[in-house]
Amino acid sequence: MRINEYNCLYEFIYEYDSGRHPSTETQPRKYMGIEFLYRGVYYRMCYEPPENEGEPRFYYVYVMHCESRGYPSADDFEVIGCYEKLNDLLNNCLIDGVPFKDVIMDDNTEILGQD
């Protein structure tokens, strides 16, 4: 049985292609970050704001270490990838040797939260 909420990669790309935008009645919401469970490990992908004005923004992918307190409390975040473009993240970030785009579409990837 499929537990993943995404039916196609386009849905994910639409929600995260440029960070958060307010939703309207006619336009689906866009997000900056997503937390998900894949093969028993918690992950977070987030479109982080720049450190200084005028600098580029980056998409980060993290492993969320939740061992001592349990999800959603993370003890630590481990960066596993940083990308300026979402397409680069989708094609080049590997989780357990699997491209991110395949992980986020896997039938068993559970979407836990979006912000």
DSSP file (Angstrom, degrees, kcal/mol; ACC not computed):
  #  RESIDUE AA STRUCTURE BP1 BP2  ACC     N-H-->O    O-->H-N    N-H-->O    O-->H-N    TCO  KAPPA ALPHA  PHI   PSI    X-CA   Y-CA   Z-CA
    1    1 A M              0   0    0      0, 0.0     2,-0.4     0, 0.0     0, 0.0   0.000 360.0 360.0 360.0 136.0    0.0    0.0    0.0
    2    2 A R        +     0   0    0      1,-0.1   106,-0.2     2,-0.0   105,-0.1  -0.633 360.0 172.2 -79.8 127.3    1.3    3.4   -0.9
    3    3 A I        +     0   0    0    104,-2.6   108,-0.3    -2,-0.4   105,-0.2   0.568  46.8 106.1-107.3 -14.1    1.7    5.9    2.0
    4    4 A N        -     0   0    0    103,-1.7   106,-0.1     1,-0.1   101,-0.0  -0.436  60.9-149.8 -67.5 136.5    3.4    8.7    0.1
    5    5 A E  S    S+     0   0    0    104,-0.2     2,-0.4    -2,-0.1    -1,-0.1   0.684  70.3  91.4 -81.3 -19.3    1.2   11.6   -0.5
    6    6 A Y        -     0   0    0     98,-0.3     3,-0.1     1,-0.1    -2,-0.1  -0.635  48.8-175.5 -83.5 132.6    2.8   12.7   -3.8
    7    7 A N  S    S+     0   0    0     -2,-0.4     2,-0.3     1,-0.3    -1,-0.1   0.673  73.2   9.7 -95.5 -22.5    1.4   11.2   -7.0
    8    8 A C  S >> S-     0   0    0      1,-0.1     3,-0.9     0, 0.0     4,-0.9  -0.988  73.6-113.1-154.5 156.4    4.0   12.7   -9.3
    9    9 A L  H 3> S+     0   0    0     -2,-0.3     4,-2.6     1,-0.3     5,-0.2   0.815 111.1  67.7 -61.4 -31.4    7.3   14.5   -9.1
   10   10 A Y  H 3> S+     0   0    0      1,-0.2     4,-2.9     2,-0.2    -1,-0.3   0.881  94.4  57.3 -57.3 -38.9    5.7   17.7  -10.5
   11   11 A E  H <> S+     0   0    0     -3,-0.9     4,-1.7     2,-0.2    -1,-0.2   0.928 110.1  43.8 -58.7 -45.3    3.6   18.1   -7.3
   12   12 A F  H  X S+     0   0    0     -4,-0.9     4,-1.5     2,-0.2    -2,-0.2   0.941 113.4  50.5 -64.4 -47.8    6.8   18.1   -5.2
   13   13 A I  H  X S+     0   0    0     -4,-2.6     4,-1.3     1,-0.2     3,-0.4   0.910 108.9  52.5 -58.4 -43.9    8.6   20.5   -7.5
   14   14 A Y  H  < S+     0   0    0     -4,-2.9     3,-0.4     1,-0.2     4,-0.2   0.913 110.0  48.2 -59.1 -43.3    5.7   22.9   -7.5
   15   15 A E  H  < S+     0   0    0     -4,-1.7    16,-3.1    -5,-0.2    -1,-0.2   0.759 125.5  26.4 -70.8 -24.1    5.5   23.1   -3.7
   16   16 A Y  H  < S+     0   0    0     -4,-1.5     3,-0.3    -3,-0.4    -1,-0.2   0.290  83.1 107.5-124.6  10.5    9.3   23.7   -3.3
   17   17 A D  S  < S+     0   0    0     -4,-1.3    69,-0.2    -3,-0.4    -3,-0.1   0.719 101.8   3.5 -70.1 -19.8   10.6   25.4   -6.4
   18   18 A S  S    S-     0   0    0      1,-0.4    -1,-0.2    -4,-0.2    -2,-0.1   0.167 106.7 -97.8-153.1  27.0   11.1   28.8   -4.9
   19   19 A G  S    S-     0   0    0     12,-0.4    -1,-0.4    -3,-0.3    13,-0.2  -0.259  71.4 -13.9  83.9-174.5   10.3   28.7   -1.2
   20   20 A R        +     0   0    0     27,-0.2    11,-0.2    -4,-0.1    -4,-0.1  -0.362  54.9 171.9 -72.5 137.1    7.2   29.7    0.6
   21   21 A H  B     -A   30   0A   0      9,-0.6     9,-1.1    -2,-0.1    -2,-0.0  -0.983  40.6-100.7-134.4 145.9    4.4   31.7   -1.0
   22   22 A P        -     0   0    0      0, 0.0     2,-0.2     0, 0.0     9,-0.0  -0.379  40.0-123.2 -64.8 145.9    1.0   32.5    0.5
   23   23 A S        -     0   0    0      7,-0.1     2,-0.3     6,-0.1     6,-0.1  -0.530  23.8-163.6 -86.1 157.2   -1.7   30.3   -0.8
   24   24 A T        -     0   0    0      3,-1.4     3,-0.5    -2,-0.2     5,-0.0  -0.779  39.8 -95.6-126.7 175.4   -4.9   31.6   -2.3
   25   25 A E  S    S+     0   0    0     -2,-0.3    -2,-0.0     1,-0.2    -1,-0.0   0.821 126.2  36.9 -61.7 -30.0   -8.2   29.9   -3.0
   26   26 A T  S    S+     0   0    0      1,-0.1    -1,-0.2     2,-0.1    -3,-0.0   0.498 111.6  63.5-102.8  -4.7   -7.1   29.1   -6.6
   27   27 A Q  S    S-     0   0    0     -3,-0.5    -3,-1.4    -5,-0.0    -1,-0.1  -0.976  79.6-123.3-128.0 126.2   -3.4   28.3   -6.0
   28   28 A P        -     0   0    0      0, 0.0    -2,-0.1     0, 0.0    -3,-0.0  -0.246  41.3 -93.5 -62.6 155.3   -2.0   25.5   -3.9
   29   29 A R        -     0   0    0     -6,-0.1     2,-0.3    -9,-0.0    -6,-0.1  -0.288  32.1-145.8 -69.6 150.8    0.4   26.4   -1.1
   30   30 A K  B     -A   21   0A   0     -9,-1.1    -9,-0.6    85,-0.1     2,-0.3  -0.904  15.9-156.8-116.3 150.3    4.2   26.5   -1.5
   31   31 A Y        -     0   0    0    -16,-3.1   -12,-0.4    -2,-0.3   -13,-0.2  -0.793  24.6-151.4-126.5 163.6    6.6   25.5    1.3
   32   32 A M  S    S+     0   0    0     -2,-0.3    15,-2.9     1,-0.2     2,-0.3   0.708  82.2  23.5 -99.3 -31.5   10.2   26.1    2.4
   33   33 A G  E     -B   46   0B   0     13,-0.2    82,-2.2    14,-0.0     2,-0.3  -0.951  54.2-169.1-141.7 156.7   10.7   22.8    4.2
   34   34 A I  E     -BC  45 114B   0     11,-2.5    11,-2.5    -2,-0.3     2,-0.4  -0.997   8.3-156.5-143.1 140.7    9.6   19.2    4.4
   35   35 A E  E     +BC  44 113B   0     78,-2.8    77,-2.7    -2,-0.3    78,-1.6  -0.960  23.6 168.2-116.8 138.4   10.3   16.4    6.9
   36   36 A F  E     -BC  43 111B   0      7,-2.2     7,-2.8    -2,-0.4     2,-0.5  -0.975  32.6-126.9-149.6 159.5    9.9   12.8    5.9
   37   37 A L  E     +BC  42 110B   0     73,-2.4    73,-2.2    -2,-0.3     2,-0.4  -0.942  28.0 174.7-111.8 124.8   10.7    9.3    7.0
   38   38 A Y  E >   -B   41   0B   0      3,-2.6     3,-1.6    -2,-0.5    71,-0.1  -0.976  69.8 -18.8-135.9 119.7   12.6    7.0    4.5
   39   39 A R  T 3  S-     0   0    0     -2,-0.4     3,-0.1     1,-0.3    -1,-0.1   0.858 127.5 -51.5  53.0  40.0   13.7    3.5    5.4
   40   40 A G  T 3  S+     0   0    0      1,-0.2     2,-0.4     0, 0.0    -1,-0.3   0.526 116.5 109.1  81.0   6.2   13.4    4.2    9.1
   41   41 A V  E <   -B   38   0B   0     -3,-1.6    -3,-2.6    24,-0.0     2,-0.4  -0.935  63.9-130.8-118.6 139.2   15.5    7.4    9.0
   42   42 A Y  E     -BD  37  64B   0     22,-0.6    22,-2.8    -2,-0.4     2,-0.3  -0.709  29.2-178.8 -89.4 137.6   14.1   11.0    9.5
   43   43 A Y  E     -BD  36  63B   0     -7,-2.8    -7,-2.2    -2,-0.4     2,-0.4  -0.925  15.4-158.7-132.9 156.8   15.1   13.6    6.9
   44   44 A R  E     -BD  35  62B   0     18,-2.0    18,-3.3    -2,-0.3     2,-0.4  -0.998   2.0-169.4-135.2 134.2   14.5   17.3    6.4
   45   45 A M  E     +BD  34  61B   0    -11,-2.5   -11,-2.5    -2,-0.4     2,-0.4  -0.988  18.9 172.9-117.8 132.5   14.8   19.3    3.1
   46   46 A C  E     -BD  33  60B   0     14,-2.4    14,-2.9    -2,-0.4     2,-1.2  -0.999  38.0-135.4-146.2 139.5   14.7   23.0    3.4
   47   47 A Y  E     - D   0  59B   0    -15,-2.9    12,-0.2    -2,-0.4   -27,-0.2  -0.784  40.4-153.1 -90.0  93.7   15.1   26.0    1.2
   48   48 A E  E     - D   0  58B   0     10,-2.0    10,-0.9    -2,-1.2     3,-0.1  -0.386  12.1-114.9 -75.7 143.2   17.2   28.1    3.6
   49   49 A P        -     0   0    0      0, 0.0    -1,-0.1     0, 0.0     9,-0.1  -0.367  43.8 -91.5 -68.5 156.8   17.3   31.9    3.5
   50   50 A P        -     0   0    0      0, 0.0     7,-0.1     0, 0.0     3,-0.1  -0.326  23.3-130.4 -68.3 153.6   20.6   33.5    2.6
   51   51 A E  S    S+     0   0    0      5,-0.3     2,-0.4     1,-0.2     6,-0.1   0.874  94.8  24.4 -69.7 -37.0   23.0   34.4    5.4
   52   52 A N  S >  S-     0   0    0      4,-0.2     3,-2.1    -3,-0.0    -1,-0.2  -0.967  98.6 -93.7-130.1 146.2   23.5   37.9    4.0
   53   53 A E  T 3  S+     0   0    0     -2,-0.4    -2,-0.0     1,-0.3     0, 0.0  -0.280 111.1  25.0 -57.3 137.1   21.2   39.9    1.8
   54   54 A G  T 3  S+     0   0    0      1,-0.4    -1,-0.3    -4,-0.0     0, 0.0   0.247  95.0 115.4  91.7 -13.1   22.0   39.5   -1.9
   55   55 A E  S <  S-     0   0    0     -3,-2.1    -1,-0.4     1,-0.1     2,-0.0  -0.518  74.0 -95.3 -84.3 158.3   23.6   36.1   -1.5
   56   56 A P        -     0   0    0      0, 0.0    -5,-0.3     0, 0.0     2,-0.3  -0.320  32.7-125.0 -71.1 156.1   22.0   33.0   -3.1
   57   57 A R        -     0   0    0     27,-0.1     2,-0.4    -7,-0.1   -10,-0.0  -0.662  25.7-151.7 -93.4 156.6   19.7   30.7   -1.2
   58   58 A F  E     -D   48   0B   0    -10,-0.9   -10,-2.0    -2,-0.3     2,-0.6  -0.966  14.6-129.5-132.9 148.3   20.4   27.0   -1.0
   59   59 A Y  E     -DE  47  83B   0     24,-3.7    24,-2.7    -2,-0.4     2,-0.4  -0.854  31.1-164.8 -90.1 125.1   18.4   23.8   -0.6
   60   60 A Y  E     -DE  46  82B   0    -14,-2.9   -14,-2.4    -2,-0.6     2,-0.5  -0.884  11.1-157.4-112.0 145.0   19.8   21.7    2.2
   61   61 A V  E     -DE  45  81B   0     20,-2.3    19,-3.2    -2,-0.4    20,-1.2  -0.992  19.8-176.0-119.7 129.2   19.1   18.1    2.9
   62   62 A Y  E     -DE  44  79B   0    -18,-3.3   -18,-2.0    -2,-0.5     2,-0.5  -0.901  28.9-133.0-124.1 149.1   19.6   16.9    6.4
   63   63 A V  E     -DE  43  78B   0     15,-2.5    15,-2.5    -2,-0.3     2,-0.7  -0.894  29.4-141.3 -88.9 131.3   19.5   13.6    8.4
   64   64 A M  E     -DE  42  77B   0    -22,-2.8     2,-0.9    -2,-0.5   -22,-0.6  -0.871   6.3-150.9 -97.1 116.2   17.5   14.3   11.5
   65   65 A H  E     + E   0  76B   0     11,-3.0    10,-3.5    -2,-0.7    11,-1.1  -0.783  30.7 158.2 -89.1 108.0   19.1   12.5   14.5
   66   66 A C     >  +     0   0    0     -2,-0.9     4,-2.1     8,-0.3    -1,-0.1   0.041  27.4 121.7-117.5  22.8   16.1   11.9   16.8
   67   67 A E  T  4 S+     0   0    0      1,-0.2    -1,-0.1     2,-0.2     7,-0.1   0.871  74.6  38.6 -61.9 -43.8   17.5    9.0   18.8
   68   68 A S  T  4 S+     0   0    0     -3,-0.1    -1,-0.2     1,-0.1    -2,-0.1   0.868 133.0  18.0 -82.7 -34.9   17.3   10.3   22.4
   69   69 A R  T  4 S-     0   0    0      4,-0.3     4,-0.2     1,-0.0    -2,-0.2   0.581 102.1-126.6-112.2 -13.2   14.0   12.3   22.3
   70   70 A G    ><  -     0   0    0     -4,-2.1     3,-1.6     3,-0.1    -3,-0.1   0.232  47.5 -22.5  81.1 151.4   12.2   10.8   19.3
   71   71 A Y  T 3  S+     0   0    0      1,-0.3     3,-0.1    -7,-0.1    -5,-0.0  -0.439 120.5  34.0 -64.4 139.1   10.7   12.7   16.3
   72   72 A P  T 3  S+     0   0    0      0, 0.0     2,-0.5     0, 0.0    -1,-0.3  -0.976 110.0  72.4 -93.2   1.7    9.8   15.5   16.0
   73   73 A S  S <  S-     0   0    0     -3,-1.6     2,-0.5    -4,-0.2    -4,-0.3  -0.670  71.1-156.5 -79.2 122.6   12.5   16.6   18.4
   74   74 A A        -     0   0    0     -2,-0.5    -8,-0.3     1,-0.1     3,-0.1  -0.859  15.7-163.2-102.3 132.2   15.9   16.4   16.7
   75   75 A D  S    S-     0   0    0    -10,-3.5     2,-0.3    -2,-0.5    -9,-0.2   0.808  78.6  -8.6 -75.6 -31.4   19.0   16.0   18.7
   76   76 A D  E     -E   65   0B   0    -11,-1.1   -11,-3.0     2,-0.0     2,-0.4  -0.984  60.1-134.2-163.3 153.0   21.2   17.0   15.8
   77   77 A F  E     -E   64   0B   0     -2,-0.3     2,-0.6   -13,-0.2   -13,-0.2  -0.978  16.0-160.0-117.4 130.6   21.0   17.7   12.1
   78   78 A E  E     -E   63   0B   0    -15,-2.5   -15,-2.5    -2,-0.4     2,-0.3  -0.947  17.6-133.0-112.1 118.1   23.6   16.3    9.7
   79   79 A V  E     +E   62   0B   0     -2,-0.6   -17,-0.2   -17,-0.2     3,-0.1  -0.526  30.5 168.7 -70.7 126.6   23.9   18.0    6.3
   80   80 A I  E     +     0   0B   0    -19,-3.2     2,-0.3     1,-0.4    14,-0.3   0.465  65.9   7.1-114.2  -6.3   24.0   15.5    3.5
   81   81 A G  E     -E   61   0B   0    -20,-1.2   -20,-2.3    12,-0.1    -1,-0.4  -0.932  49.3-166.4-171.4 149.8   23.6   17.9    0.6
   82   82 A C  E     +E   60   0B   0     -2,-0.3     2,-0.4   -22,-0.2   -22,-0.2  -0.976  19.5 173.1-142.6 125.1   23.5   21.6   -0.3
   83   83 A Y  E     -E   59   0B   0    -24,-2.7   -24,-3.7    -2,-0.3     3,-0.0  -0.992  32.4-151.2-140.5 139.8   22.3   22.8   -3.7
   84   84 A E  S    S+     0   0    0     -2,-0.4     2,-0.4   -26,-0.2   -27,-0.1   0.806  88.8  45.2 -77.9 -29.6   21.5   26.1   -5.3
   85   85 A K  S  > S-     0   0    0      1,-0.1     4,-1.8   -26,-0.1     3,-0.3  -0.925  74.8-136.2-120.3 141.3   18.9   24.7   -7.6
   86   86 A L  H  > S+     0   0    0     -2,-0.4     4,-2.7   -69,-0.2     5,-0.2   0.879 106.4  57.7 -60.2 -39.2   16.1   22.3   -6.9
   87   87 A N  H  > S+     0   0    0      1,-0.2     4,-1.9     2,-0.2    -1,-0.2   0.883 104.9  51.3 -60.1 -39.1   16.8   20.3  -10.0
   88   88 A D  H  > S+     0   0    0     -3,-0.3     4,-2.6     2,-0.2     5,-0.5   0.910 110.6  49.0 -64.1 -41.9   20.4   19.7   -8.9
   89   89 A L  H  X S+     0   0    0     -4,-1.8     4,-1.8     1,-0.2    11,-0.5   0.945 110.7  50.3 -60.7 -48.5   19.1   18.5   -5.5
   90   90 A L  H  < S+     0   0    0     -4,-2.7    11,-2.0     1,-0.2    12,-0.3   0.863 122.1  31.6 -59.2 -38.3   16.6   16.1   -7.2
   91   91 A N  H  < S+     0   0    0     -4,-1.9    -1,-0.2    -5,-0.2    -2,-0.2   0.737 128.0  33.1 -94.6 -25.3   19.2   14.6   -9.5
   92   92 A N  H  < S+     0   0    0     -4,-2.6     2,-0.4    -5,-0.2    -3,-0.2   0.686  89.6  92.8-111.1 -22.0   22.5   14.8   -7.5
   93   93 A C     <  -     0   0    0     -4,-1.8     7,-2.6    -5,-0.5     2,-0.4  -0.624  59.5-160.2 -77.8 128.5   21.6   14.3   -3.8
   94   94 A L  E     -F   99   0C   0     -2,-0.4     2,-0.5   -14,-0.3    -3,-0.0  -0.926  13.8-169.9-113.6 134.2   21.8   10.6   -2.8
   95   95 A I  E >  S-F   98   0C   0      3,-2.8     3,-1.8    -2,-0.4    -2,-0.0  -0.980  86.2 -18.1-119.2 115.5   20.1    9.0    0.2
   96   96 A D  T 3  S-     0   0    0     -2,-0.5    -1,-0.1     1,-0.3    -2,-0.0   0.856 129.6 -54.6  53.5  36.3   21.4    5.5    0.7
   97   97 A G  T 3  S+     0   0    0      1,-0.2    -1,-0.3     0, 0.0    -3,-0.0   0.505 116.4 116.8  79.8   3.9   22.6    5.6   -2.9
   98   98 A V  E <  S-F   95   0C   0     -3,-1.8    -3,-2.8     2,-0.0    -1,-0.2  -0.901  72.6-110.2-108.3 130.7   19.2    6.5   -4.2
   99   99 A P  E >>  -F   94   0C   0      0, 0.0     4,-1.9     0, 0.0     3,-1.3  -0.290  26.9-120.3 -57.8 141.4   18.6    9.9   -6.0
  100  100 A F  H 3> S+     0   0    0     -7,-2.6     4,-3.0   -11,-0.5     5,-0.3   0.862 112.0  60.5 -50.8 -41.6   16.5   12.3   -3.9
  101  101 A K  H 3> S+     0   0    0    -11,-2.0     4,-0.6     1,-0.2    -1,-0.3   0.833 108.3  44.3 -60.7 -31.5   13.8   12.4   -6.7
  102  102 A D  H <> S+     0   0    0     -3,-1.3     4,-0.7   -12,-0.3    -1,-0.2   0.841 112.8  51.7 -79.2 -34.8   13.3    8.7   -6.3
  103  103 A V  H >< S+     0   0    0     -4,-1.9     3,-1.0     1,-0.2    -2,-0.2   0.943 108.8  49.5 -63.9 -48.1   13.3    8.8   -2.5
  104  104 A I  H 3< S+     0   0    0     -4,-3.0   -98,-0.3     1,-0.3    -1,-0.2   0.718 117.2  42.5 -69.1 -19.2   10.7   11.6   -2.4
  105  105 A M  H 3< S+     0   0    0     -4,-0.6    -1,-0.3    -5,-0.3    -2,-0.2   0.470  84.0 125.1-101.5  -4.7    8.4    9.6   -4.8
  106  106 A D    X<  -     0   0    0     -3,-1.0     3,-1.6    -4,-0.7  -100,-0.1  -0.276  68.1-126.5 -57.6 137.5    9.0    6.2   -3.1
  107  107 A D  T 3  S+     0   0    0      1,-0.3  -104,-2.6  -104,-0.1  -103,-1.7   0.796 108.8  46.8 -54.7 -30.9    5.7    4.5   -2.2
  108  108 A N  T 3  S+     0   0    0   -105,-0.2     2,-0.5  -106,-0.2    -1,-0.3   0.388  79.8 114.3 -99.1   2.7    6.9    4.0    1.4
  109  109 A T    <   -     0   0    0     -3,-1.6     2,-0.6    -6,-0.2  -104,-0.2  -0.638  57.3-149.6 -73.7 123.9    8.3    7.6    2.0
  110  110 A E  E     -C   37   0B   0    -73,-2.2   -73,-2.4    -2,-0.5     2,-0.6  -0.863   4.3-142.0-101.5 120.2    6.1    9.1    4.7
  111  111 A I  E     +C   36   0B   0     -2,-0.6   -75,-0.2  -108,-0.3     3,-0.1  -0.706  24.4 175.1 -79.9 119.7    5.7   12.9    4.6
  112  112 A L  E     -     0   0B   0    -77,-2.7     2,-0.3    -2,-0.6   -76,-0.2   0.783  55.8  -9.8-100.1 -32.7    5.6   14.0    8.2
  113  113 A G  E     -C   35   0B   0    -78,-1.6   -78,-2.8     0, 0.0     2,-0.4  -0.978  48.0-159.2-166.9 152.3    5.5   17.8    8.1
  114  114 A Q  E      C   34   0B   0     -2,-0.3   -80,-0.2   -80,-0.2    -3,-0.0  -0.995 360.0 360.0-135.7 141.6    5.7   20.8    5.8
  115  115 A D              0   0    0    -82,-2.2   -81,-0.1    -2,-0.4    -1,-0.1   0.331 360.0 360.0-141.5 360.0    6.5   24.4    6.7
